[in-house]
Amino acid sequence: MDTDVDFNVMLTLMDDAFKDFEAFVPKPKLVDIPIGTVFRYQERSVYQALIQKLARVQSALRAAYILLQKGFVQEQAMLHRVIDETNEDILFLVFAITNDKITDLHKRYLDAFWEEEFDNVDAINSTQKRDMVPRKKIRAYLAKIGAPQLDQNSGVEVYRTLSKAYSGFIHGASPQIMELYCGNPLRYHTKGMLDTPRIANYTHDLWNYMYRSLISHIFFAKAIGATSHVNTLIKCKEALEKSAGKECYSTLNKGLL
């Protein structure tokens, strides 16, 4: 398996699909808010929220790839946490369209998503108090709607475990920091970890994150009825699975694609 080829194929296909996805929704417009003139979506639809989440996940994937190439795998791991939660958000919103309905939980999530960071030019006097939906509620929803073959507690645990895998890198826990300490002579690798065994591990991890993000694009394509992109992306997914020598279906996407 040539991971660099796989990475470039996945990123190219996601980008090609995204260009058409973006054309599916009304474009943002310039508006004036207390801190200046900015681009904002006027309709604030669930599809427009999804477009932004897909943009976030693609950007984070490319940043993680650059960090891997430079050997900064701990910082790459931090981005994996971002990618994890963004893909959760994408599926949470997509399932409201394809498998369920827009619930009160979705409305609460979207209200917080669209809220401006500052409603006053003076940040100290800003009254913004974003009502963030707890991550555990999003995971419970995904477990219920996306993985009905599991009992809900098991489904939630799957999502929690995936997320917790990288939380130590975000919060600077000792076990994760100690991954910097290796080599001959033993030392902390503060300039990247090229030529260490960590690179192979994180290359494999990034492959999985690219793959899961590709699946998010498939779900969105299905949500808007973009059949050609669904077919192209699924063919790519199947080819990648064959190239990797394994079936990479997650509990979440098995049976839904």
Beta strands, then each sheet from edge to edge (+ up, - down):
strand 1: 29-33
strand 2: 36-40
strand 3: 181-182
strand 4: 187-188
sheet 1: 1+ 2-
sheet 2: 3+ 4-
end
